[in-house]
């Protein structure tokens, strides 16, 4: 899936969600390269629902969202499309 972010330094997130709702291959475009690579590694193989619970609502500085929050929103959209 390709998700275009808003309100963050990263502009896009590419990822896969398998039939068991496990997250794979998370790659952010733009943003804090090292931190975003780490997020991808940390969520690899995790259930999308668990990642959403963990990351949704996370903010960055004065912004109402963050790259992690955008990933949670992207996963919510992916799950909605699967159903």
N, CA, C and O atoms as a Maestro MAE file, in Angstrom:
{
 s_m_m2io_version
 :::
 2.0.0
}

f_m_ct {
 s_m_title
 :::
 protein
 m_atom[332] {
  # First column is atom index #
  i_m_mmod_type
  r_m_x_coord
  r_m_y_coord
  r_m_z_coord
  i_m_residue_number
  s_m_chain_name
  s_m_pdb_residue_name
  s_m_pdb_atom_name
  i_m_atomic_number
  :::
  1 25 0.855 -1.176 0.000 1 A "UNK " " N  " 7
  2 3 0.000 0.000 0.000 1 A "UNK " " CA " 6
  3 2 0.894 1.229 0.000 1 A "UNK " " C  " 6
  4 15 1.996 1.223 0.547 1 A "UNK " " O  " 8
  5 25 0.394 2.270 -0.621 2 A "UNK " " N  " 7
  6 3 1.069 3.565 -0.625 2 A "UNK " " CA " 6
  7 2 0.138 4.555 0.064 2 A "UNK " " C  " 6
  8 15 -1.023 4.701 -0.321 2 A "UNK " " O  " 8
  9 25 0.656 5.234 1.083 3 A "UNK " " N  " 7
  10 3 -0.123 6.213 1.839 3 A "UNK " " CA " 6
  11 2 0.603 7.543 1.791 3 A "UNK " " C  " 6
  12 15 1.768 7.633 2.179 3 A "UNK " " O  " 8
  13 25 -0.080 8.579 1.315 4 A "UNK " " N  " 7
  14 3 0.481 9.918 1.288 4 A "UNK " " CA " 6
  15 2 0.181 10.602 2.609 4 A "UNK " " C  " 6
  16 15 -0.979 10.786 2.977 4 A "UNK " " O  " 8
  17 25 1.234 10.977 3.319 5 A "UNK " " N  " 7
  18 3 1.100 11.556 4.648 5 A "UNK " " CA " 6
  19 2 0.718 13.032 4.567 5 A "UNK " " C  " 6
  20 15 0.809 13.658 3.511 5 A "UNK " " O  " 8
  21 25 0.287 13.571 5.708 6 A "UNK " " N  " 7
  22 3 0.035 15.009 5.795 6 A "UNK " " CA " 6
  23 2 0.497 15.509 7.152 6 A "UNK " " C  " 6
  24 15 0.368 14.816 8.162 6 A "UNK " " O  " 8
  25 25 1.038 16.722 7.164 7 A "UNK " " N  " 7
  26 3 1.452 17.334 8.417 7 A "UNK " " CA " 6
  27 2 2.759 16.820 8.986 7 A "UNK " " C  " 6
  28 15 3.070 17.072 10.150 7 A "UNK " " O  " 8
  29 25 3.535 16.096 8.173 8 A "UNK " " N  " 7
  30 3 4.807 15.547 8.650 8 A "UNK " " CA " 6
  31 2 5.913 15.823 7.638 8 A "UNK " " C  " 6
  32 15 5.658 16.196 6.492 8 A "UNK " " O  " 8
  33 25 7.138 15.630 8.091 9 A "UNK " " N  " 7
  34 3 8.288 15.784 7.195 9 A "UNK " " CA " 6
  35 2 8.333 14.674 6.143 9 A "UNK " " C  " 6
  36 15 8.737 14.903 5.003 9 A "UNK " " O  " 8
  37 25 7.917 13.484 6.535 10 A "UNK " " N  " 7
  38 3 7.825 12.412 5.536 10 A "UNK " " CA " 6
  39 2 6.613 12.699 4.654 10 A "UNK " " C  " 6
  40 15 5.631 13.292 5.100 10 A "UNK " " O  " 8
  41 25 6.697 12.276 3.409 11 A "UNK " " N  " 7
  42 3 5.625 12.563 2.459 11 A "UNK " " CA " 6
  43 2 4.822 11.329 2.061 11 A "UNK " " C  " 6
  44 15 3.719 11.439 1.526 11 A "UNK " " O  " 8
  45 25 5.387 10.160 2.329 12 A "UNK " " N  " 7
  46 3 4.720 8.936 1.883 12 A "UNK " " CA " 6
  47 2 5.205 7.757 2.722 12 A "UNK " " C  " 6
  48 15 6.336 7.733 3.208 12 A "UNK " " O  " 8
  49 25 4.306 6.777 2.875 13 A "UNK " " N  " 7
  50 3 4.662 5.521 3.541 13 A "UNK " " CA " 6
  51 2 4.242 4.378 2.628 13 A "UNK " " C  " 6
  52 15 3.098 4.320 2.178 13 A "UNK " " O  " 8
  53 25 5.169 3.477 2.360 14 A "UNK " " N  " 7
  54 3 4.877 2.251 1.619 14 A "UNK " " CA " 6
  55 2 4.947 1.093 2.606 14 A "UNK " " C  " 6
  56 15 5.853 1.041 3.438 14 A "UNK " " O  " 8
  57 25 4.005 0.169 2.520 15 A "UNK " " N  " 7
  58 3 3.985 -0.964 3.447 15 A "UNK " " CA " 6
  59 2 3.062 -2.036 2.909 15 A "UNK " " C  " 6
  60 15 2.296 -1.809 1.973 15 A "UNK " " O  " 8
  61 25 3.149 -3.209 3.517 16 A "UNK " " N  " 7
  62 3 2.270 -4.325 3.205 16 A "UNK " " CA " 6
  63 2 1.574 -4.770 4.483 16 A "UNK " " C  " 6
  64 15 2.133 -4.671 5.575 16 A "UNK " " O  " 8
  65 25 0.352 -5.260 4.334 17 A "UNK " " N  " 7
  66 3 -0.373 -5.908 5.426 17 A "UNK " " CA " 6
  67 2 -0.855 -7.245 4.868 17 A "UNK " " C  " 6
  68 15 -1.584 -7.286 3.876 17 A "UNK " " O  " 8
  69 25 -0.442 -8.336 5.514 18 A "UNK " " N  " 7
  70 3 -0.808 -9.657 4.997 18 A "UNK " " CA " 6
  71 2 -2.216 -10.055 5.455 18 A "UNK " " C  " 6
  72 15 -2.900 -9.291 6.137 18 A "UNK " " O  " 8
  73 25 -2.628 -11.251 5.072 19 A "UNK " " N  " 7
  74 3 -3.980 -11.725 5.386 19 A "UNK " " CA " 6
  75 2 -4.229 -11.898 6.879 19 A "UNK " " C  " 6
  76 15 -5.378 -11.923 7.320 19 A "UNK " " O  " 8
  77 25 -3.155 -12.018 7.659 20 A "UNK " " N  " 7
  78 3 -3.283 -12.125 9.117 20 A "UNK " " CA " 6
  79 2 -3.153 -10.761 9.792 20 A "UNK " " C  " 6
  80 15 -3.032 -10.667 11.014 20 A "UNK " " O  " 8
  81 25 -3.180 -9.701 8.972 21 A "UNK " " N  " 7
  82 3 -3.069 -8.312 9.436 21 A "UNK " " CA " 6
  83 2 -1.698 -7.988 10.015 21 A "UNK " " C  " 6
  84 15 -1.578 -7.088 10.847 21 A "UNK " " O  " 8
  85 25 -0.679 -8.696 9.593 22 A "UNK " " N  " 7
  86 3 0.683 -8.404 10.048 22 A "UNK " " CA " 6
  87 2 1.334 -7.401 9.102 22 A "UNK " " C  " 6
  88 15 1.154 -7.463 7.886 22 A "UNK " " O  " 8
  89 25 2.090 -6.483 9.682 23 A "UNK " " N  " 7
  90 3 2.712 -5.374 8.951 23 A "UNK " " CA " 6
  91 2 4.091 -5.799 8.443 23 A "UNK " " C  " 6
  92 15 4.865 -6.424 9.167 23 A "UNK " " O  " 8
  93 25 4.386 -5.451 7.190 24 A "UNK " " N  " 7
  94 3 5.669 -5.791 6.575 24 A "UNK " " CA " 6
  95 2 6.146 -4.657 5.675 24 A "UNK " " C  " 6
  96 15 5.351 -3.883 5.142 24 A "UNK " " O  " 8
  97 25 7.452 -4.582 5.524 25 A "UNK " " N  " 7
  98 3 8.099 -3.729 4.515 25 A "UNK " " CA " 6
  99 2 7.753 -2.249 4.637 25 A "UNK " " C  " 6
  100 15 7.492 -1.598 3.625 25 A "UNK " " O  " 8
  101 25 7.747 -1.707 5.847 26 A "UNK " " N  " 7
  102 3 7.427 -0.291 6.043 26 A "UNK " " CA " 6
  103 2 8.618 0.555 5.602 26 A "UNK " " C  " 6
  104 15 9.733 0.389 6.096 26 A "UNK " " O  " 8
  105 25 8.359 1.467 4.661 27 A "UNK " " N  " 7
  106 3 9.383 2.389 4.171 27 A "UNK " " CA " 6
  107 2 8.770 3.782 4.079 27 A "UNK " " C  " 6
  108 15 7.765 3.985 3.398 27 A "UNK " " O  " 8
  109 25 9.384 4.735 4.768 28 A "UNK " " N  " 7
  110 3 8.957 6.128 4.720 28 A "UNK " " CA " 6
  111 2 9.774 6.868 3.670 28 A "UNK " " C  " 6
  112 15 10.956 6.579 3.483 28 A "UNK " " O  " 8
  113 25 9.154 7.811 2.991 29 A "UNK " " N  " 7
  114 3 9.850 8.705 2.073 29 A "UNK " " CA " 6
  115 2 9.982 10.057 2.753 29 A "UNK " " C  " 6
  116 15 8.983 10.656 3.150 29 A "UNK " " O  " 8
  117 25 11.206 10.538 2.888 30 A "UNK " " N  " 7
  118 3 11.455 11.796 3.575 30 A "UNK " " CA " 6
  119 2 11.464 11.591 5.075 30 A "UNK " " C  " 6
  120 15 11.371 10.466 5.565 30 A "UNK " " O  " 8
  121 25 11.575 12.689 5.794 31 A "UNK " " N  " 7
  122 3 11.560 12.620 7.252 31 A "UNK " " CA " 6
  123 2 12.909 12.262 7.839 31 A "UNK " " C  " 6
  124 15 13.926 12.306 7.147 31 A "UNK " " O  " 8
  125 25 12.920 11.914 9.091 32 A "UNK " " N  " 7
  126 3 14.135 11.573 9.850 32 A "UNK " " CA " 6
  127 2 14.536 10.139 9.515 32 A "UNK " " C  " 6
  128 15 14.024 9.192 10.112 32 A "UNK " " O  " 8
  129 25 15.424 9.986 8.590 33 A "UNK " " N  " 7
  130 3 15.760 8.696 8.006 33 A "UNK " " CA " 6
  131 2 16.035 7.605 9.033 33 A "UNK " " C  " 6
  132 15 15.430 6.536 8.963 33 A "UNK " " O  " 8
  133 25 16.916 7.843 9.967 34 A "UNK " " N  " 7
  134 3 17.275 6.807 10.939 34 A "UNK " " CA " 6
  135 2 16.106 6.416 11.824 34 A "UNK " " C  " 6
  136 15 15.861 5.230 12.046 34 A "UNK " " O  " 8
  137 25 15.383 7.403 12.330 35 A "UNK " " N  " 7
  138 3 14.244 7.114 13.201 35 A "UNK " " CA " 6
  139 2 13.150 6.357 12.458 35 A "UNK " " C  " 6
  140 15 12.531 5.448 13.011 35 A "UNK " " O  " 8
  141 25 12.915 6.727 11.220 36 A "UNK " " N  " 7
  142 3 11.842 6.086 10.467 36 A "UNK " " CA " 6
  143 2 12.225 4.674 10.032 36 A "UNK " " C  " 6
  144 15 11.363 3.801 9.936 36 A "UNK " " O  " 8
  145 25 13.505 4.445 9.771 37 A "UNK " " N  " 7
  146 3 13.948 3.071 9.508 37 A "UNK " " CA " 6
  147 2 13.735 2.221 10.758 37 A "UNK " " C  " 6
  148 15 13.337 1.059 10.672 37 A "UNK " " O  " 8
  149 25 14.006 2.817 11.925 38 A "UNK " " N  " 7
  150 3 13.827 2.088 13.188 38 A "UNK " " CA " 6
  151 2 12.360 1.726 13.405 38 A "UNK " " C  " 6
  152 15 12.058 0.612 13.832 38 A "UNK " " O  " 8
  153 25 11.446 2.652 13.118 39 A "UNK " " N  " 7
  154 3 10.023 2.347 13.260 39 A "UNK " " CA " 6
  155 2 9.663 1.156 12.376 39 A "UNK " " C  " 6
  156 15 8.965 0.241 12.814 39 A "UNK " " O  " 8
  157 25 10.137 1.169 11.140 40 A "UNK " " N  " 7
  158 3 9.871 0.049 10.237 40 A "UNK " " CA " 6
  159 2 10.354 -1.275 10.787 40 A "UNK " " C  " 6
  160 15 9.665 -2.289 10.670 40 A "UNK " " O  " 8
  161 25 11.540 -1.274 11.388 41 A "UNK " " N  " 7
  162 3 12.078 -2.506 11.977 41 A "UNK " " CA " 6
  163 2 11.264 -2.942 13.194 41 A "UNK " " C  " 6
  164 15 11.014 -4.131 13.388 41 A "UNK " " O  " 8
  165 25 10.856 -1.978 14.006 42 A "UNK " " N  " 7
  166 3 10.120 -2.306 15.230 42 A "UNK " " CA " 6
  167 2 8.730 -2.869 14.961 42 A "UNK " " C  " 6
  168 15 8.242 -3.702 15.725 42 A "UNK " " O  " 8
  169 25 8.091 -2.426 13.886 43 A "UNK " " N  " 7
  170 3 6.732 -2.895 13.610 43 A "UNK " " CA " 6
  171 2 6.696 -4.092 12.665 43 A "UNK " " C  " 6
  172 15 5.630 -4.670 12.458 43 A "UNK " " O  " 8
  173 25 7.822 -4.476 12.094 44 A "UNK " " N  " 7
  174 3 7.875 -5.601 11.159 44 A "UNK " " CA " 6
  175 2 7.299 -6.856 11.805 44 A "UNK " " C  " 6
  176 15 7.757 -7.290 12.862 44 A "UNK " " O  " 8
  177 25 6.294 -7.431 11.159 45 A "UNK " " N  " 7
  178 3 5.677 -8.667 11.632 45 A "UNK " " CA " 6
  179 2 4.655 -8.494 12.735 45 A "UNK " " C  " 6
  180 15 4.043 -9.474 13.160 45 A "UNK " " O  " 8
  181 25 4.453 -7.276 13.212 46 A "UNK " " N  " 7
  182 3 3.487 -7.017 14.287 46 A "UNK " " CA " 6
  183 2 2.072 -6.949 13.707 46 A "UNK " " C  " 6
  184 15 1.892 -6.634 12.531 46 A "UNK " " O  " 8
  185 25 1.089 -7.242 14.526 47 A "UNK " " N  " 7
  186 3 -0.303 -7.113 14.099 47 A "UNK " " CA " 6
  187 2 -0.623 -5.634 13.903 47 A "UNK " " C  " 6
  188 15 -0.278 -4.803 14.743 47 A "UNK " " O  " 8
  189 25 -1.280 -5.312 12.800 48 A "UNK " " N  " 7
  190 3 -1.622 -3.924 12.492 48 A "UNK " " CA " 6
  191 2 -2.426 -3.295 13.621 48 A "UNK " " C  " 6
  192 15 -2.206 -2.132 13.962 48 A "UNK " " O  " 8
  193 25 -3.344 -4.038 14.198 49 A "UNK " " N  " 7
  194 3 -4.173 -3.513 15.279 49 A "UNK " " CA " 6
  195 2 -3.316 -3.098 16.489 49 A "UNK " " C  " 6
  196 15 -3.602 -2.093 17.139 49 A "UNK " " O  " 8
  197 25 -2.282 -3.867 16.781 50 A "UNK " " N  " 7
  198 3 -1.392 -3.541 17.894 50 A "UNK " " CA " 6
  199 2 -0.557 -2.296 17.589 50 A "UNK " " C  " 6
  200 15 -0.346 -1.453 18.461 50 A "UNK " " O  " 8
  201 25 -0.091 -2.188 16.358 51 A "UNK " " N  " 7
  202 3 0.694 -1.020 15.954 51 A "UNK " " CA " 6
  203 2 -0.175 0.236 16.031 51 A "UNK " " C  " 6
  204 15 0.288 1.283 16.482 51 A "UNK " " O  " 8
  205 25 -1.415 0.136 15.599 52 A "UNK " " N  " 7
  206 3 -2.332 1.275 15.656 52 A "UNK " " CA " 6
  207 2 -2.521 1.727 17.103 52 A "UNK " " C  " 6
  208 15 -2.423 2.918 17.400 52 A "UNK " " O  " 8
  209 25 -2.789 0.788 17.994 53 A "UNK " " N  " 7
  210 3 -2.983 1.125 19.408 53 A "UNK " " CA " 6
  211 2 -1.758 1.816 19.992 53 A "UNK " " C  " 6
  212 15 -1.882 2.748 20.786 53 A "UNK " " O  " 8
  213 25 -0.593 1.361 19.601 54 A "UNK " " N  " 7
  214 3 0.656 1.884 20.136 54 A "UNK " " CA " 6
  215 2 0.999 3.271 19.592 54 A "UNK " " C  " 6
  216 15 1.465 4.129 20.342 54 A "UNK " " O  " 8
  217 25 0.777 3.498 18.310 55 A "UNK " " N  " 7
  218 3 1.283 4.711 17.664 55 A "UNK " " CA " 6
  219 2 0.257 5.812 17.428 55 A "UNK " " C  " 6
  220 15 0.630 6.975 17.279 55 A "UNK " " O  " 8
  221 25 -1.025 5.469 17.392 56 A "UNK " " N  " 7
  222 3 -2.035 6.472 17.074 56 A "UNK " " CA " 6
  223 2 -2.072 7.571 18.138 56 A "UNK " " C  " 6
  224 15 -2.104 7.294 19.337 56 A "UNK " " O  " 8
  225 25 -2.068 8.810 17.676 57 A "UNK " " N  " 7
  226 3 -2.124 9.958 18.572 57 A "UNK " " CA " 6
  227 2 -0.762 10.499 18.961 57 A "UNK " " C  " 6
  228 15 -0.676 11.542 19.609 57 A "UNK " " O  " 8
  229 25 0.308 9.808 18.578 58 A "UNK " " N  " 7
  230 3 1.654 10.297 18.861 58 A "UNK " " CA " 6
  231 2 1.883 11.593 18.076 58 A "UNK " " C  " 6
  232 15 1.593 11.656 16.881 58 A "UNK " " O  " 8
  233 25 2.398 12.611 18.740 59 A "UNK " " N  " 7
  234 3 2.625 13.903 18.072 59 A "UNK " " CA " 6
  235 2 4.118 14.191 17.973 59 A "UNK " " C  " 6
  236 15 4.938 13.566 18.646 59 A "UNK " " O  " 8
  237 25 4.446 15.149 17.118 60 A "UNK " " N  " 7
  238 3 5.828 15.568 16.902 60 A "UNK " " CA " 6
  239 2 5.920 17.065 17.161 60 A "UNK " " C  " 6
  240 15 5.362 17.871 16.416 60 A "UNK " " O  " 8
  241 25 6.624 17.424 18.217 61 A "UNK " " N  " 7
  242 3 6.812 18.830 18.572 61 A "UNK " " CA " 6
  243 2 5.454 19.505 18.708 61 A "UNK " " C  " 6
  244 15 4.611 19.039 19.474 61 A "UNK " " O  " 8
  245 25 5.232 20.572 17.994 62 A "UNK " " N  " 7
  246 3 3.983 21.339 18.080 62 A "UNK " " CA " 6
  247 2 2.921 20.846 17.102 62 A "UNK " " C  " 6
  248 15 1.805 21.365 17.092 62 A "UNK " " O  " 8
  249 25 3.247 19.870 16.296 63 A "UNK " " N  " 7
  250 3 2.320 19.361 15.278 63 A "UNK " " CA " 6
  251 2 1.289 18.432 15.911 63 A "UNK " " C  " 6
  252 15 1.586 17.766 16.903 63 A "UNK " " O  " 8
  253 25 0.080 18.381 15.349 64 A "UNK " " N  " 7
  254 3 -0.955 17.493 15.898 64 A "UNK " " CA " 6
  255 2 -0.803 16.030 15.460 64 A "UNK " " C  " 6
  256 15 -1.625 15.189 15.825 64 A "UNK " " O  " 8
  257 25 0.223 15.726 14.694 65 A "UNK " " N  " 7
  258 3 0.457 14.371 14.190 65 A "UNK " " CA " 6
  259 2 1.950 14.111 14.184 65 A "UNK " " C  " 6
  260 15 2.737 14.964 14.593 65 A "UNK " " O  " 8
  261 25 2.337 12.943 13.726 66 A "UNK " " N  " 7
  262 3 3.748 12.571 13.594 66 A "UNK " " CA " 6
  263 2 3.836 11.488 12.530 66 A "UNK " " C  " 6
  264 15 2.816 10.993 12.048 66 A "UNK " " O  " 8
  265 25 5.045 11.129 12.172 67 A "UNK " " N  " 7
  266 3 5.210 10.044 11.204 67 A "UNK " " CA " 6
  267 2 4.643 8.736 11.756 67 A "UNK " " C  " 6
  268 15 4.052 7.950 11.016 67 A "UNK " " O  " 8
  269 25 4.824 8.508 13.055 68 A "UNK " " N  " 7
  270 3 4.274 7.300 13.681 68 A "UNK " " CA " 6
  271 2 2.746 7.325 13.653 68 A "UNK " " C  " 6
  272 15 2.113 6.311 13.357 68 A "UNK " " O  " 8
  273 25 2.157 8.470 13.958 69 A "UNK " " N  " 7
  274 3 0.708 8.621 13.907 69 A "UNK " " CA " 6
  275 2 0.202 8.419 12.487 69 A "UNK " " C  " 6
  276 15 -0.845 7.806 12.281 69 A "UNK " " O  " 8
  277 25 0.930 8.926 11.517 70 A "UNK " " N  " 7
  278 3 0.538 8.748 10.121 70 A "UNK " " CA " 6
  279 2 0.575 7.275 9.722 70 A "UNK " " C  " 6
  280 15 -0.268 6.820 8.949 70 A "UNK " " O  " 8
  281 25 1.548 6.530 10.245 71 A "UNK " " N  " 7
  282 3 1.578 5.090 9.984 71 A "UNK " " CA " 6
  283 2 0.340 4.425 10.572 71 A "UNK " " C  " 6
  284 15 -0.264 3.567 9.927 71 A "UNK " " O  " 8
  285 25 -0.042 4.805 11.776 72 A "UNK " " N  " 7
  286 3 -1.250 4.245 12.390 72 A "UNK " " CA " 6
  287 2 -2.473 4.540 11.527 72 A "UNK " " C  " 6
  288 15 -3.309 3.661 11.315 72 A "UNK " " O  " 8
  289 25 -2.581 5.758 11.034 73 A "UNK " " N  " 7
  290 3 -3.713 6.120 10.169 73 A "UNK " " CA " 6
  291 2 -3.688 5.336 8.860 73 A "UNK " " C  " 6
  292 15 -4.728 4.914 8.355 73 A "UNK " " O  " 8
  293 25 -2.494 5.149 8.323 74 A "UNK " " N  " 7
  294 3 -2.351 4.372 7.086 74 A "UNK " " CA " 6
  295 2 -2.790 2.927 7.304 74 A "UNK " " C  " 6
  296 15 -3.450 2.334 6.451 74 A "UNK " " O  " 8
  297 25 -2.423 2.374 8.444 75 A "UNK " " N  " 7
  298 3 -2.819 0.997 8.752 75 A "UNK " " CA " 6
  299 2 -4.321 0.885 8.955 75 A "UNK " " C  " 6
  300 15 -4.931 -0.098 8.535 75 A "UNK " " O  " 8
  301 25 -4.922 1.879 9.594 76 A "UNK " " N  " 7
  302 3 -6.382 1.881 9.735 76 A "UNK " " CA " 6
  303 2 -7.051 1.860 8.369 76 A "UNK " " C  " 6
  304 15 -8.010 1.120 8.151 76 A "UNK " " O  " 8
  305 25 -6.545 2.669 7.456 77 A "UNK " " N  " 7
  306 3 -7.104 2.707 6.104 77 A "UNK " " CA " 6
  307 2 -6.924 1.366 5.404 77 A "UNK " " C  " 6
  308 15 -7.839 0.883 4.736 77 A "UNK " " O  " 8
  309 25 -5.758 0.769 5.553 78 A "UNK " " N  " 7
  310 3 -5.487 -0.519 4.915 78 A "UNK " " CA " 6
  311 2 -6.434 -1.596 5.440 78 A "UNK " " C  " 6
  312 15 -6.953 -2.401 4.666 78 A "UNK " " O  " 8
  313 25 -6.657 -1.611 6.743 79 A "UNK " " N  " 7
  314 3 -7.571 -2.606 7.325 79 A "UNK " " CA " 6
  315 2 -8.999 -2.373 6.858 79 A "UNK " " C  " 6
  316 15 -9.724 -3.332 6.590 79 A "UNK " " O  " 8
  317 25 -9.415 -1.114 6.757 80 A "UNK " " N  " 7
  318 3 -10.755 -0.801 6.276 80 A "UNK " " CA " 6
  319 2 -10.935 -1.272 4.841 80 A "UNK " " C  " 6
  320 15 -12.001 -1.773 4.482 80 A "UNK " " O  " 8
  321 25 -9.916 -1.118 4.026 81 A "UNK " " N  " 7
  322 3 -9.986 -1.551 2.638 81 A "UNK " " CA " 6
  323 2 -10.006 -3.069 2.527 81 A "UNK " " C  " 6
  324 15 -10.595 -3.608 1.591 81 A "UNK " " O  " 8
  325 25 -9.368 -3.770 3.471 82 A "UNK " " N  " 7
  326 3 -9.371 -5.240 3.445 82 A "UNK " " CA " 6
  327 2 -10.740 -5.798 3.816 82 A "UNK " " C  " 6
  328 15 -11.094 -6.907 3.415 82 A "UNK " " O  " 8
  329 25 -11.512 -5.022 4.588 83 A "UNK " " N  " 7
  330 3 -12.830 -5.506 5.023 83 A "UNK " " CA " 6
  331 2 -13.881 -5.111 4.074 83 A "UNK " " C  " 6
  332 15 -15.051 -5.432 4.280 83 A "UNK " " O  " 8
  :::
 }
 m_bond[331] {
  # First column is bond index #
  i_m_from
  i_m_to
  i_m_order
  :::
  1 1 2 1
  2 2 3 1
  3 3 4 2
  4 3 5 1
  5 5 6 1
  6 6 7 1
  7 7 8 2
  8 7 9 1
  9 9 10 1
  10 10 11 1
  11 11 12 2
  12 11 13 1
  13 13 14 1
  14 14 15 1
  15 15 16 2
  16 15 17 1
  17 17 18 1
  18 18 19 1
  19 19 20 2
  20 19 21 1
  21 21 22 1
  22 22 23 1
  23 23 24 2
  24 23 25 1
  25 25 26 1
  26 26 27 1
  27 27 28 2
  28 27 29 1
  29 29 30 1
  30 30 31 1
  31 31 32 2
  32 31 33 1
  33 33 34 1
  34 34 35 1
  35 35 36 2
  36 35 37 1
  37 37 38 1
  38 38 39 1
  39 39 40 2
  40 39 41 1
  41 41 42 1
  42 42 43 1
  43 43 44 2
  44 43 45 1
  45 45 46 1
  46 46 47 1
  47 47 48 2
  48 47 49 1
  49 49 50 1
  50 50 51 1
  51 51 52 2
  52 51 53 1
  53 53 54 1
  54 54 55 1
  55 55 56 2
  56 55 57 1
  57 57 58 1
  58 58 59 1
  59 59 60 2
  60 59 61 1
  61 61 62 1
  62 62 63 1
  63 63 64 2
  64 63 65 1
  65 65 66 1
  66 66 67 1
  67 67 68 2
  68 67 69 1
  69 69 70 1
  70 70 71 1
  71 71 72 2
  72 71 73 1
  73 73 74 1
  74 74 75 1
  75 75 76 2
  76 75 77 1
  77 77 78 1
  78 78 79 1
  79 79 80 2
  80 79 81 1
  81 81 82 1
  82 82 83 1
  83 83 84 2
  84 83 85 1
  85 85 86 1
  86 86 87 1
  87 87 88 2
  88 87 89 1
  89 89 90 1
  90 90 91 1
  91 91 92 2
  92 91 93 1
  93 93 94 1
  94 94 95 1
  95 95 96 2
  96 95 97 1
  97 97 98 1
  98 98 99 1
  99 99 100 2
  100 99 101 1
  101 101 102 1
  102 102 103 1
  103 103 104 2
  104 103 105 1
  105 105 106 1
  106 106 107 1
  107 107 108 2
  108 107 109 1
  109 109 110 1
  110 110 111 1
  111 111 112 2
  112 111 113 1
  113 113 114 1
  114 114 115 1
  115 115 116 2
  116 115 117 1
  117 117 118 1
  118 118 119 1
  119 119 120 2
  120 119 121 1
  121 121 122 1
  122 122 123 1
  123 123 124 2
  124 123 125 1
  125 125 126 1
  126 126 127 1
  127 127 128 2
  128 127 129 1
  129 129 130 1
  130 130 131 1
  131 131 132 2
  132 131 133 1
  133 133 134 1
  134 134 135 1
  135 135 136 2
  136 135 137 1
  137 137 138 1
  138 138 139 1
  139 139 140 2
  140 139 141 1
  141 141 142 1
  142 142 143 1
  143 143 144 2
  144 143 145 1
  145 145 146 1
  146 146 147 1
  147 147 148 2
  148 147 149 1
  149 149 150 1
  150 150 151 1
  151 151 152 2
  152 151 153 1
  153 153 154 1
  154 154 155 1
  155 155 156 2
  156 155 157 1
  157 157 158 1
  158 158 159 1
  159 159 160 2
  160 159 161 1
  161 161 162 1
  162 162 163 1
  163 163 164 2
  164 163 165 1
  165 165 166 1
  166 166 167 1
  167 167 168 2
  168 167 169 1
  169 169 170 1
  170 170 171 1
  171 171 172 2
  172 171 173 1
  173 173 174 1
  174 174 175 1
  175 175 176 2
  176 175 177 1
  177 177 178 1
  178 178 179 1
  179 179 180 2
  180 179 181 1
  181 181 182 1
  182 182 183 1
  183 183 184 2
  184 183 185 1
  185 185 186 1
  186 186 187 1
  187 187 188 2
  188 187 189 1
  189 189 190 1
  190 190 191 1
  191 191 192 2
  192 191 193 1
  193 193 194 1
  194 194 195 1
  195 195 196 2
  196 195 197 1
  197 197 198 1
  198 198 199 1
  199 199 200 2
  200 199 201 1
  201 201 202 1
  202 202 203 1
  203 203 204 2
  204 203 205 1
  205 205 206 1
  206 206 207 1
  207 207 208 2
  208 207 209 1
  209 209 210 1
  210 210 211 1
  211 211 212 2
  212 211 213 1
  213 213 214 1
  214 214 215 1
  215 215 216 2
  216 215 217 1
  217 217 218 1
  218 218 219 1
  219 219 220 2
  220 219 221 1
  221 221 222 1
  222 222 223 1
  223 223 224 2
  224 223 225 1
  225 225 226 1
  226 226 227 1
  227 227 228 2
  228 227 229 1
  229 229 230 1
  230 230 231 1
  231 231 232 2
  232 231 233 1
  233 233 234 1
  234 234 235 1
  235 235 236 2
  236 235 237 1
  237 237 238 1
  238 238 239 1
  239 239 240 2
  240 239 241 1
  241 241 242 1
  242 242 243 1
  243 243 244 2
  244 243 245 1
  245 245 246 1
  246 246 247 1
  247 247 248 2
  248 247 249 1
  249 249 250 1
  250 250 251 1
  251 251 252 2
  252 251 253 1
  253 253 254 1
  254 254 255 1
  255 255 256 2
  256 255 257 1
  257 257 258 1
  258 258 259 1
  259 259 260 2
  260 259 261 1
  261 261 262 1
  262 262 263 1
  263 263 264 2
  264 263 265 1
  265 265 266 1
  266 266 267 1
  267 267 268 2
  268 267 269 1
  269 269 270 1
  270 270 271 1
  271 271 272 2
  272 271 273 1
  273 273 274 1
  274 274 275 1
  275 275 276 2
  276 275 277 1
  277 277 278 1
  278 278 279 1
  279 279 280 2
  280 279 281 1
  281 281 282 1
  282 282 283 1
  283 283 284 2
  284 283 285 1
  285 285 286 1
  286 286 287 1
  287 287 288 2
  288 287 289 1
  289 289 290 1
  290 290 291 1
  291 291 292 2
  292 291 293 1
  293 293 294 1
  294 294 295 1
  295 295 296 2
  296 295 297 1
  297 297 298 1
  298 298 299 1
  299 299 300 2
  300 299 301 1
  301 301 302 1
  302 302 303 1
  303 303 304 2
  304 303 305 1
  305 305 306 1
  306 306 307 1
  307 307 308 2
  308 307 309 1
  309 309 310 1
  310 310 311 1
  311 311 312 2
  312 311 313 1
  313 313 314 1
  314 314 315 1
  315 315 316 2
  316 315 317 1
  317 317 318 1
  318 318 319 1
  319 319 320 2
  320 319 321 1
  321 321 322 1
  322 322 323 1
  323 323 324 2
  324 323 325 1
  325 325 326 1
  326 326 327 1
  327 327 328 2
  328 327 329 1
  329 329 330 1
  330 330 331 1
  331 331 332 2
  :::
 }
}
